Amino acid sequence: MKAKVYVTIKQSVLDPQGVAVQGALHSLGFEEVESLRVGKYMELELGDVSQEAAGERVKEMCEKLLANTVVEDYRYELEG
């Protein structure tokens, strides 16, 4: 089973890295970029577990380590 985890800064939180990347894109001539937010993407290979158990474990991993839930949102997808 594979889990894909996406972590992003909450919309209400300033994203200085996103602002810096947006500014760099503008300086390279990509003026059409109106907004940019930077996040994290992770792939986890899980052992032989049920879909339900995998979902519970991945949620627990996100809450305890993979995402800082004070300033970040997360979502995940399960495959397999």
PDB file of N, CA, C and O in Angstrom:
ATOM      1  N   MET A   1       0.854  -1.170   0.000  1.00  0.00           N
ATOM      2  CA  MET A   1       0.000   0.000   0.000  1.00  0.00           C
ATOM      3  C   MET A   1       0.898   1.230   0.000  1.00  0.00           C
ATOM      4  O   MET A   1       1.897   1.275   0.717  1.00  0.00           O
ATOM      5  N   LYS A   2       0.543   2.218  -0.799  1.00  0.00           N
ATOM      6  CA  LYS A   2       1.293   3.460  -0.869  1.00  0.00           C
ATOM      7  C   LYS A   2       0.406   4.610  -0.399  1.00  0.00           C
ATOM      8  O   LYS A   2      -0.773   4.683  -0.747  1.00  0.00           O
ATOM      9  N   ALA A   3       0.986   5.502   0.392  1.00  0.00           N
ATOM     10  CA  ALA A   3       0.281   6.713   0.822  1.00  0.00           C
ATOM     11  C   ALA A   3       1.016   7.911   0.248  1.00  0.00           C
ATOM     12  O   ALA A   3       2.241   8.000   0.337  1.00  0.00           O
ATOM     13  N   LYS A   4       0.269   8.826  -0.338  1.00  0.00           N
ATOM     14  CA  LYS A   4       0.814  10.091  -0.822  1.00  0.00           C
ATOM     15  C   LYS A   4       0.284  11.183   0.092  1.00  0.00           C
ATOM     16  O   LYS A   4      -0.927  11.348   0.238  1.00  0.00           O
ATOM     17  N   VAL A   5       1.203  11.934   0.710  1.00  0.00           N
ATOM     18  CA  VAL A   5       0.824  12.953   1.690  1.00  0.00           C
ATOM     19  C   VAL A   5       1.219  14.329   1.147  1.00  0.00           C
ATOM     20  O   VAL A   5       2.351  14.532   0.707  1.00  0.00           O
ATOM     21  N   TYR A   6       0.278  15.263   1.185  1.00  0.00           N
ATOM     22  CA  TYR A   6       0.500  16.632   0.735  1.00  0.00           C
ATOM     23  C   TYR A   6       0.323  17.556   1.942  1.00  0.00           C
ATOM     24  O   TYR A   6      -0.719  17.528   2.597  1.00  0.00           O
ATOM     25  N   VAL A   7       1.327  18.366   2.232  1.00  0.00           N
ATOM     26  CA  VAL A   7       1.281  19.288   3.364  1.00  0.00           C
ATOM     27  C   VAL A   7       1.457  20.702   2.821  1.00  0.00           C
ATOM     28  O   VAL A   7       2.401  20.969   2.077  1.00  0.00           O
ATOM     29  N   THR A   8       0.553  21.609   3.189  1.00  0.00           N
ATOM     30  CA  THR A   8       0.627  22.994   2.735  1.00  0.00           C
ATOM     31  C   THR A   8       0.402  23.945   3.901  1.00  0.00           C
ATOM     32  O   THR A   8      -0.254  23.606   4.886  1.00  0.00           O
ATOM     33  N   ILE A   9       0.957  25.130   3.766  1.00  0.00           N
ATOM     34  CA  ILE A   9       0.735  26.181   4.756  1.00  0.00           C
ATOM     35  C   ILE A   9      -0.740  26.589   4.690  1.00  0.00           C
ATOM     36  O   ILE A   9      -1.298  26.724   3.601  1.00  0.00           O
ATOM     37  N   LYS A  10      -1.369  26.785   5.847  1.00  0.00           N
ATOM     38  CA  LYS A  10      -2.769  27.221   5.877  1.00  0.00           C
ATOM     39  C   LYS A  10      -2.900  28.568   5.167  1.00  0.00           C
ATOM     40  O   LYS A  10      -1.977  29.383   5.187  1.00  0.00           O
ATOM     41  N   GLN A  11      -4.047  28.790   4.544  1.00  0.00           N
ATOM     42  CA  GLN A  11      -4.289  30.024   3.797  1.00  0.00           C
ATOM     43  C   GLN A  11      -4.159  31.264   4.680  1.00  0.00           C
ATOM     44  O   GLN A  11      -3.794  32.332   4.189  1.00  0.00           O
ATOM     45  N   SER A  12      -4.448  31.137   5.957  1.00  0.00           N
ATOM     46  CA  SER A  12      -4.403  32.289   6.864  1.00  0.00           C
ATOM     47  C   SER A  12      -2.989  32.608   7.352  1.00  0.00           C
ATOM     48  O   SER A  12      -2.793  33.574   8.089  1.00  0.00           O
ATOM     49  N   VAL A  13      -1.994  31.797   6.943  1.00  0.00           N
ATOM     50  CA  VAL A  13      -0.617  31.967   7.404  1.00  0.00           C
ATOM     51  C   VAL A  13       0.237  32.494   6.250  1.00  0.00           C
ATOM     52  O   VAL A  13       0.159  31.983   5.133  1.00  0.00           O
ATOM     53  N   LEU A  14       1.046  33.507   6.521  1.00  0.00           N
ATOM     54  CA  LEU A  14       1.957  34.051   5.523  1.00  0.00           C
ATOM     55  C   LEU A  14       2.958  32.978   5.093  1.00  0.00           C
ATOM     56  O   LEU A  14       3.494  32.255   5.933  1.00  0.00           O
ATOM     57  N   ASP A  15       3.207  32.876   3.798  1.00  0.00           N
ATOM     58  CA  ASP A  15       4.145  31.901   3.250  1.00  0.00           C
ATOM     59  C   ASP A  15       5.326  32.649   2.624  1.00  0.00           C
ATOM     60  O   ASP A  15       5.310  32.917   1.423  1.00  0.00           O
ATOM     61  N   PRO A  16       6.358  32.994   3.422  1.00  0.00           N
ATOM     62  CA  PRO A  16       7.470  33.769   2.882  1.00  0.00           C
ATOM     63  C   PRO A  16       8.236  33.040   1.777  1.00  0.00           C
ATOM     64  O   PRO A  16       8.747  33.683   0.860  1.00  0.00           O
ATOM     65  N   GLN A  17       8.322  31.721   1.850  1.00  0.00           N
ATOM     66  CA  GLN A  17       9.001  30.979   0.788  1.00  0.00           C
ATOM     67  C   GLN A  17       8.212  31.087  -0.513  1.00  0.00           C
ATOM     68  O   GLN A  17       8.796  31.249  -1.585  1.00  0.00           O
ATOM     69  N   GLY A  18       6.903  31.000  -0.420  1.00  0.00           N
ATOM     70  CA  GLY A  18       6.061  31.155  -1.604  1.00  0.00           C
ATOM     71  C   GLY A  18       6.198  32.535  -2.216  1.00  0.00           C
ATOM     72  O   GLY A  18       6.249  32.669  -3.439  1.00  0.00           O
ATOM     73  N   VAL A  19       6.259  33.569  -1.377  1.00  0.00           N
ATOM     74  CA  VAL A  19       6.429  34.945  -1.854  1.00  0.00           C
ATOM     75  C   VAL A  19       7.779  35.087  -2.565  1.00  0.00           C
ATOM     76  O   VAL A  19       7.862  35.729  -3.612  1.00  0.00           O
ATOM     77  N   ALA A  20       8.836  34.491  -2.001  1.00  0.00           N
ATOM     78  CA  ALA A  20      10.165  34.561  -2.606  1.00  0.00           C
ATOM     79  C   ALA A  20      10.195  33.861  -3.966  1.00  0.00           C
ATOM     80  O   ALA A  20      10.772  34.383  -4.920  1.00  0.00           O
ATOM     81  N   VAL A  21       9.581  32.690  -4.057  1.00  0.00           N
ATOM     82  CA  VAL A  21       9.561  31.960  -5.323  1.00  0.00           C
ATOM     83  C   VAL A  21       8.736  32.723  -6.355  1.00  0.00           C
ATOM     84  O   VAL A  21       9.113  32.793  -7.525  1.00  0.00           O
ATOM     85  N   GLN A  22       7.622  33.289  -5.930  1.00  0.00           N
ATOM     86  CA  GLN A  22       6.799  34.086  -6.845  1.00  0.00           C
ATOM     87  C   GLN A  22       7.601  35.271  -7.378  1.00  0.00           C
ATOM     88  O   GLN A  22       7.552  35.567  -8.572  1.00  0.00           O
ATOM     89  N   GLY A  23       8.342  35.953  -6.495  1.00  0.00           N
ATOM     90  CA  GLY A  23       9.174  37.078  -6.917  1.00  0.00           C
ATOM     91  C   GLY A  23      10.242  36.648  -7.907  1.00  0.00           C
ATOM     92  O   GLY A  23      10.524  37.360  -8.871  1.00  0.00           O
ATOM     93  N   ALA A  24      10.844  35.471  -7.669  1.00  0.00           N
ATOM     94  CA  ALA A  24      11.860  34.959  -8.587  1.00  0.00           C
ATOM     95  C   ALA A  24      11.250  34.642  -9.957  1.00  0.00           C
ATOM     96  O   ALA A  24      11.858  34.920 -10.991  1.00  0.00           O
ATOM     97  N   LEU A  25      10.067  34.070  -9.961  1.00  0.00           N
ATOM     98  CA  LEU A  25       9.396  33.790 -11.227  1.00  0.00           C
ATOM     99  C   LEU A  25       9.097  35.085 -11.977  1.00  0.00           C
ATOM    100  O   LEU A  25       9.275  35.151 -13.194  1.00  0.00           O
ATOM    101  N   HIS A  26       8.650  36.107 -11.268  1.00  0.00           N
ATOM    102  CA  HIS A  26       8.385  37.399 -11.893  1.00  0.00           C
ATOM    103  C   HIS A  26       9.662  37.961 -12.512  1.00  0.00           C
ATOM    104  O   HIS A  26       9.639  38.485 -13.626  1.00  0.00           O
ATOM    105  N   SER A  27      10.779  37.850 -11.785  1.00  0.00           N
ATOM    106  CA  SER A  27      12.039  38.384 -12.304  1.00  0.00           C
ATOM    107  C   SER A  27      12.517  37.604 -13.533  1.00  0.00           C
ATOM    108  O   SER A  27      13.316  38.118 -14.315  1.00  0.00           O
ATOM    109  N   LEU A  28      12.038  36.375 -13.708  1.00  0.00           N
ATOM    110  CA  LEU A  28      12.369  35.576 -14.887  1.00  0.00           C
ATOM    111  C   LEU A  28      11.375  35.782 -16.025  1.00  0.00           C
ATOM    112  O   LEU A  28      11.483  35.147 -17.074  1.00  0.00           O
ATOM    113  N   GLY A  29      10.409  36.672 -15.814  1.00  0.00           N
ATOM    114  CA  GLY A  29       9.464  36.993 -16.873  1.00  0.00           C
ATOM    115  C   GLY A  29       8.135  36.278 -16.794  1.00  0.00           C
ATOM    116  O   GLY A  29       7.334  36.375 -17.724  1.00  0.00           O
ATOM    117  N   PHE A  30       7.875  35.566 -15.718  1.00  0.00           N
ATOM    118  CA  PHE A  30       6.596  34.854 -15.559  1.00  0.00           C
ATOM    119  C   PHE A  30       5.635  35.709 -14.730  1.00  0.00           C
ATOM    120  O   PHE A  30       5.255  35.337 -13.620  1.00  0.00           O
ATOM    121  N   GLU A  31       5.255  36.841 -15.279  1.00  0.00           N
ATOM    122  CA  GLU A  31       4.411  37.816 -14.578  1.00  0.00           C
ATOM    123  C   GLU A  31       2.990  37.314 -14.336  1.00  0.00           C
ATOM    124  O   GLU A  31       2.281  37.866 -13.494  1.00  0.00           O
ATOM    125  N   GLU A  32       2.563  36.284 -15.053  1.00  0.00           N
ATOM    126  CA  GLU A  32       1.188  35.791 -14.908  1.00  0.00           C
ATOM    127  C   GLU A  32       0.947  35.067 -13.584  1.00  0.00           C
ATOM    128  O   GLU A  32      -0.202  34.792 -13.241  1.00  0.00           O
ATOM    129  N   VAL A  33       2.007  34.752 -12.833  1.00  0.00           N
ATOM    130  CA  VAL A  33       1.848  34.073 -11.547  1.00  0.00           C
ATOM    131  C   VAL A  33       1.329  35.093 -10.528  1.00  0.00           C
ATOM    132  O   VAL A  33       2.055  35.998 -10.115  1.00  0.00           O
ATOM    133  N   GLU A  34       0.079  34.934 -10.134  1.00  0.00           N
ATOM    134  CA  GLU A  34      -0.559  35.875  -9.212  1.00  0.00           C
ATOM    135  C   GLU A  34      -0.380  35.484  -7.753  1.00  0.00           C
ATOM    136  O   GLU A  34      -0.410  36.342  -6.871  1.00  0.00           O
ATOM    137  N   SER A  35      -0.196  34.203  -7.495  1.00  0.00           N
ATOM    138  CA  SER A  35      -0.059  33.717  -6.131  1.00  0.00           C
ATOM    139  C   SER A  35       0.669  32.383  -6.168  1.00  0.00           C
ATOM    140  O   SER A  35       0.513  31.604  -7.108  1.00  0.00           O
ATOM    141  N   LEU A  36       1.465  32.127  -5.137  1.00  0.00           N
ATOM    142  CA  LEU A  36       2.199  30.869  -5.081  1.00  0.00           C
ATOM    143  C   LEU A  36       2.370  30.470  -3.628  1.00  0.00           C
ATOM    144  O   LEU A  36       2.741  31.296  -2.794  1.00  0.00           O
ATOM    145  N   ARG A  37       2.104  29.217  -3.321  1.00  0.00           N
ATOM    146  CA  ARG A  37       2.286  28.673  -1.980  1.00  0.00           C
ATOM    147  C   ARG A  37       3.174  27.442  -2.112  1.00  0.00           C
ATOM    148  O   ARG A  37       2.991  26.640  -3.028  1.00  0.00           O
ATOM    149  N   VAL A  38       4.113  27.290  -1.222  1.00  0.00           N
ATOM    150  CA  VAL A  38       5.038  26.171  -1.244  1.00  0.00           C
ATOM    151  C   VAL A  38       4.585  25.138  -0.213  1.00  0.00           C
ATOM    152  O   VAL A  38       4.139  25.492   0.878  1.00  0.00           O
ATOM    153  N   GLY A  39       4.702  23.870  -0.565  1.00  0.00           N
ATOM    154  CA  GLY A  39       4.315  22.803   0.353  1.00  0.00           C
ATOM    155  C   GLY A  39       5.286  21.648   0.302  1.00  0.00           C
ATOM    156  O   GLY A  39       6.374  21.756  -0.264  1.00  0.00           O
ATOM    157  N   LYS A  40       4.881  20.537   0.901  1.00  0.00           N
ATOM    158  CA  LYS A  40       5.698  19.325   0.935  1.00  0.00           C
ATOM    159  C   LYS A  40       4.881  18.169   0.371  1.00  0.00           C
ATOM    160  O   LYS A  40       3.660  18.112   0.518  1.00  0.00           O
ATOM    161  N   TYR A  41       5.586  17.256  -0.275  1.00  0.00           N
ATOM    162  CA  TYR A  41       4.964  16.049  -0.808  1.00  0.00           C
ATOM    163  C   TYR A  41       5.781  14.856  -0.332  1.00  0.00           C
ATOM    164  O   TYR A  41       7.008  14.866  -0.438  1.00  0.00           O
ATOM    165  N   MET A  42       5.125  13.841   0.184  1.00  0.00           N
ATOM    166  CA  MET A  42       5.802  12.650   0.677  1.00  0.00           C
ATOM    167  C   MET A  42       5.099  11.396   0.177  1.00  0.00           C
ATOM    168  O   MET A  42       3.873  11.362   0.073  1.00  0.00           O
ATOM    169  N   GLU A  43       5.876  10.375  -0.131  1.00  0.00           N
ATOM    170  CA  GLU A  43       5.326   9.063  -0.472  1.00  0.00           C
ATOM    171  C   GLU A  43       5.779   8.071   0.586  1.00  0.00           C
ATOM    172  O   GLU A  43       6.967   7.988   0.900  1.00  0.00           O
ATOM    173  N   LEU A  44       4.843   7.328   1.128  1.00  0.00           N
ATOM    174  CA  LEU A  44       5.150   6.322   2.146  1.00  0.00           C
ATOM    175  C   LEU A  44       4.733   4.961   1.618  1.00  0.00           C
ATOM    176  O   LEU A  44       3.603   4.785   1.164  1.00  0.00           O
ATOM    177  N   GLU A  45       5.628   4.015   1.676  1.00  0.00           N
ATOM    178  CA  GLU A  45       5.290   2.626   1.356  1.00  0.00           C
ATOM    179  C   GLU A  45       4.909   1.952   2.667  1.00  0.00           C
ATOM    180  O   GLU A  45       5.717   1.875   3.592  1.00  0.00           O
ATOM    181  N   LEU A  46       3.688   1.471   2.738  1.00  0.00           N
ATOM    182  CA  LEU A  46       3.191   0.824   3.943  1.00  0.00           C
ATOM    183  C   LEU A  46       3.160  -0.685   3.731  1.00  0.00           C
ATOM    184  O   LEU A  46       3.019  -1.159   2.604  1.00  0.00           O
ATOM    185  N   GLY A  47       3.288  -1.413   4.793  1.00  0.00           N
ATOM    186  CA  GLY A  47       3.241  -2.872   4.719  1.00  0.00           C
ATOM    187  C   GLY A  47       1.851  -3.373   4.373  1.00  0.00           C
ATOM    188  O   GLY A  47       1.005  -2.621   3.891  1.00  0.00           O
ATOM    189  N   ASP A  48       1.637  -4.614   4.620  1.00  0.00           N
ATOM    190  CA  ASP A  48       0.375  -5.277   4.315  1.00  0.00           C
ATOM    191  C   ASP A  48      -0.668  -4.894   5.364  1.00  0.00           C
ATOM    192  O   ASP A  48      -0.837  -5.575   6.375  1.00  0.00           O
ATOM    193  N   VAL A  49      -1.363  -3.788   5.097  1.00  0.00           N
ATOM    194  CA  VAL A  49      -2.405  -3.314   6.016  1.00  0.00           C
ATOM    195  C   VAL A  49      -3.676  -3.036   5.217  1.00  0.00           C
ATOM    196  O   VAL A  49      -3.622  -2.808   4.008  1.00  0.00           O
ATOM    197  N   SER A  50      -4.790  -3.057   5.886  1.00  0.00           N
ATOM    198  CA  SER A  50      -6.056  -2.757   5.216  1.00  0.00           C
ATOM    199  C   SER A  50      -6.124  -1.267   4.888  1.00  0.00           C
ATOM    200  O   SER A  50      -5.396  -0.458   5.464  1.00  0.00           O
ATOM    201  N   GLN A  51      -6.992  -0.927   3.972  1.00  0.00           N
ATOM    202  CA  GLN A  51      -7.198   0.473   3.581  1.00  0.00           C
ATOM    203  C   GLN A  51      -7.597   1.299   4.807  1.00  0.00           C
ATOM    204  O   GLN A  51      -7.086   2.400   5.007  1.00  0.00           O
ATOM    205  N   GLU A  52      -8.492   0.777   5.612  1.00  0.00           N
ATOM    206  CA  GLU A  52      -8.961   1.490   6.802  1.00  0.00           C
ATOM    207  C   GLU A  52      -7.826   1.709   7.797  1.00  0.00           C
ATOM    208  O   GLU A  52      -7.656   2.816   8.309  1.00  0.00           O
ATOM    209  N   ALA A  53      -7.050   0.666   8.076  1.00  0.00           N
ATOM    210  CA  ALA A  53      -5.932   0.779   9.021  1.00  0.00           C
ATOM    211  C   ALA A  53      -4.870   1.726   8.485  1.00  0.00           C
ATOM    212  O   ALA A  53      -4.295   2.505   9.245  1.00  0.00           O
ATOM    213  N   ALA A  54      -4.603   1.667   7.179  1.00  0.00           N
ATOM    214  CA  ALA A  54      -3.608   2.563   6.571  1.00  0.00           C
ATOM    215  C   ALA A  54      -4.042   4.012   6.731  1.00  0.00           C
ATOM    216  O   ALA A  54      -3.227   4.869   7.074  1.00  0.00           O
ATOM    217  N   GLY A  55      -5.311   4.291   6.488  1.00  0.00           N
ATOM    218  CA  GLY A  55      -5.811   5.652   6.637  1.00  0.00           C
ATOM    219  C   GLY A  55      -5.656   6.164   8.060  1.00  0.00           C
ATOM    220  O   GLY A  55      -5.246   7.303   8.282  1.00  0.00           O
ATOM    221  N   GLU A  56      -5.984   5.321   9.010  1.00  0.00           N
ATOM    222  CA  GLU A  56      -5.854   5.720  10.419  1.00  0.00           C
ATOM    223  C   GLU A  56      -4.399   5.986  10.786  1.00  0.00           C
ATOM    224  O   GLU A  56      -4.099   6.963  11.473  1.00  0.00           O
ATOM    225  N   ARG A  57      -3.487   5.112  10.326  1.00  0.00           N
ATOM    226  CA  ARG A  57      -2.070   5.259  10.660  1.00  0.00           C
ATOM    227  C   ARG A  57      -1.461   6.490   9.990  1.00  0.00           C
ATOM    228  O   ARG A  57      -0.682   7.212  10.613  1.00  0.00           O
ATOM    229  N   VAL A  58      -1.808   6.730   8.736  1.00  0.00           N
ATOM    230  CA  VAL A  58      -1.265   7.902   8.035  1.00  0.00           C
ATOM    231  C   VAL A  58      -1.771   9.182   8.686  1.00  0.00           C
ATOM    232  O   VAL A  58      -1.010  10.135   8.851  1.00  0.00           O
ATOM    233  N   LYS A  59      -3.035   9.212   9.055  1.00  0.00           N
ATOM    234  CA  LYS A  59      -3.568  10.386   9.752  1.00  0.00           C
ATOM    235  C   LYS A  59      -2.801  10.620  11.048  1.00  0.00           C
ATOM    236  O   LYS A  59      -2.455  11.757  11.369  1.00  0.00           O
ATOM    237  N   GLU A  60      -2.537   9.563  11.783  1.00  0.00           N
ATOM    238  CA  GLU A  60      -1.794   9.670  13.035  1.00  0.00           C
ATOM    239  C   GLU A  60      -0.367  10.182  12.780  1.00  0.00           C
ATOM    240  O   GLU A  60       0.139  11.014  13.532  1.00  0.00           O
ATOM    241  N   MET A  61       0.272   9.682  11.720  1.00  0.00           N
ATOM    242  CA  MET A  61       1.622  10.153  11.366  1.00  0.00           C
ATOM    243  C   MET A  61       1.626  11.639  11.043  1.00  0.00           C
ATOM    244  O   MET A  61       2.521  12.376  11.456  1.00  0.00           O
ATOM    245  N   CYS A  62       0.618  12.066  10.303  1.00  0.00           N
ATOM    246  CA  CYS A  62       0.517  13.481   9.943  1.00  0.00           C
ATOM    247  C   CYS A  62       0.316  14.352  11.179  1.00  0.00           C
ATOM    248  O   CYS A  62       0.961  15.388  11.334  1.00  0.00           O
ATOM    249  N   GLU A  63      -0.577  13.923  12.046  1.00  0.00           N
ATOM    250  CA  GLU A  63      -0.880  14.697  13.245  1.00  0.00           C
ATOM    251  C   GLU A  63       0.307  14.774  14.208  1.00  0.00           C
ATOM    252  O   GLU A  63       0.493  15.783  14.887  1.00  0.00           O
ATOM    253  N   LYS A  64       1.111  13.705  14.265  1.00  0.00           N
ATOM    254  CA  LYS A  64       2.205  13.654  15.239  1.00  0.00           C
ATOM    255  C   LYS A  64       3.534  14.172  14.708  1.00  0.00           C
ATOM    256  O   LYS A  64       4.351  14.663  15.487  1.00  0.00           O
ATOM    257  N   LEU A  65       3.776  14.075  13.382  1.00  0.00           N
ATOM    258  CA  LEU A  65       5.103  14.419  12.885  1.00  0.00           C
ATOM    259  C   LEU A  65       5.128  15.101  11.520  1.00  0.00           C
ATOM    260  O   LEU A  65       5.817  16.108  11.354  1.00  0.00           O
ATOM    261  N   LEU A  66       4.406  14.586  10.559  1.00  0.00           N
ATOM    262  CA  LEU A  66       4.578  15.042   9.183  1.00  0.00           C
ATOM    263  C   LEU A  66       4.055  16.444   8.915  1.00  0.00           C
ATOM    264  O   LEU A  66       4.538  17.115   8.003  1.00  0.00           O
ATOM    265  N   ALA A  67       3.079  16.901   9.691  1.00  0.00           N
ATOM    266  CA  ALA A  67       2.521  18.243   9.508  1.00  0.00           C
ATOM    267  C   ALA A  67       2.446  18.951  10.853  1.00  0.00           C
ATOM    268  O   ALA A  67       2.118  18.344  11.873  1.00  0.00           O
ATOM    269  N   ASN A  68       2.750  20.227  10.839  1.00  0.00           N
ATOM    270  CA  ASN A  68       2.547  21.068  12.021  1.00  0.00           C
ATOM    271  C   ASN A  68       1.136  21.628  11.892  1.00  0.00           C
ATOM    272  O   ASN A  68       0.921  22.636  11.219  1.00  0.00           O
ATOM    273  N   THR A  69       0.189  20.981  12.530  1.00  0.00           N
ATOM    274  CA  THR A  69      -1.226  21.302  12.313  1.00  0.00           C
ATOM    275  C   THR A  69      -1.630  22.685  12.822  1.00  0.00           C
ATOM    276  O   THR A  69      -2.751  23.127  12.570  1.00  0.00           O
ATOM    277  N   VAL A  70      -0.743  23.369  13.527  1.00  0.00           N
ATOM    278  CA  VAL A  70      -1.036  24.745  13.939  1.00  0.00           C
ATOM    279  C   VAL A  70      -1.002  25.668  12.724  1.00  0.00           C
ATOM    280  O   VAL A  70      -1.827  26.574  12.607  1.00  0.00           O
ATOM    281  N   VAL A  71      -0.044  25.438  11.814  1.00  0.00           N
ATOM    282  CA  VAL A  71       0.126  26.335  10.663  1.00  0.00           C
ATOM    283  C   VAL A  71      -0.004  25.622   9.316  1.00  0.00           C
ATOM    284  O   VAL A  71       0.037  26.270   8.270  1.00  0.00           O
ATOM    285  N   GLU A  72      -0.158  24.300   9.330  1.00  0.00           N
ATOM    286  CA  GLU A  72      -0.224  23.550   8.077  1.00  0.00           C
ATOM    287  C   GLU A  72      -1.478  22.694   7.990  1.00  0.00           C
ATOM    288  O   GLU A  72      -1.995  22.204   8.993  1.00  0.00           O
ATOM    289  N   ASP A  73      -1.950  22.531   6.758  1.00  0.00           N
ATOM    290  CA  ASP A  73      -3.014  21.579   6.436  1.00  0.00           C
ATOM    291  C   ASP A  73      -2.384  20.392   5.757  1.00  0.00           C
ATOM    292  O   ASP A  73      -1.299  20.508   5.188  1.00  0.00           O
ATOM    293  N   TYR A  74      -3.039  19.255   5.805  1.00  0.00           N
ATOM    294  CA  TYR A  74      -2.559  18.078   5.085  1.00  0.00           C
ATOM    295  C   TYR A  74      -3.721  17.318   4.495  1.00  0.00           C
ATOM    296  O   TYR A  74      -4.862  17.420   4.945  1.00  0.00           O
ATOM    297  N   ARG A  75      -3.393  16.554   3.474  1.00  0.00           N
ATOM    298  CA  ARG A  75      -4.333  15.591   2.908  1.00  0.00           C
ATOM    299  C   ARG A  75      -3.507  14.416   2.420  1.00  0.00           C
ATOM    300  O   ARG A  75      -2.304  14.543   2.194  1.00  0.00           O
ATOM    301  N   TYR A  76      -4.151  13.281   2.259  1.00  0.00           N
ATOM    302  CA  TYR A  76      -3.423  12.108   1.786  1.00  0.00           C
ATOM    303  C   TYR A  76      -4.310  11.270   0.878  1.00  0.00           C
ATOM    304  O   TYR A  76      -5.539  11.327   0.934  1.00  0.00           O
ATOM    305  N   GLU A  77      -3.639  10.490   0.042  1.00  0.00           N
ATOM    306  CA  GLU A  77      -4.294   9.541  -0.849  1.00  0.00           C
ATOM    307  C   GLU A  77      -3.666   8.176  -0.609  1.00  0.00           C
ATOM    308  O   GLU A  77      -2.462   8.065  -0.377  1.00  0.00           O
ATOM    309  N   LEU A  78      -4.480   7.159  -0.665  1.00  0.00           N
ATOM    310  CA  LEU A  78      -3.991   5.788  -0.517  1.00  0.00           C
ATOM    311  C   LEU A  78      -4.138   5.050  -1.827  1.00  0.00           C
ATOM    312  O   LEU A  78      -5.167   5.154  -2.494  1.00  0.00           O
ATOM    313  N   GLU A  79      -3.108   4.302  -2.199  1.00  0.00           N
ATOM    314  CA  GLU A  79      -3.136   3.477  -3.413  1.00  0.00           C
ATOM    315  C   GLU A  79      -2.796   2.039  -3.062  1.00  0.00           C
ATOM    316  O   GLU A  79      -1.896   1.775  -2.263  1.00  0.00           O
ATOM    317  N   GLY A  80      -3.507   1.139  -3.652  1.00  0.00           N
ATOM    318  CA  GLY A  80      -3.175  -0.264  -3.467  1.00  0.00           C
ATOM    319  C   GLY A  80      -4.127  -0.937  -2.574  1.00  0.00           C
ATOM    320  O   GLY A  80      -3.988  -2.132  -2.312  1.00  0.00           O
TER     321      GLY A  80
END
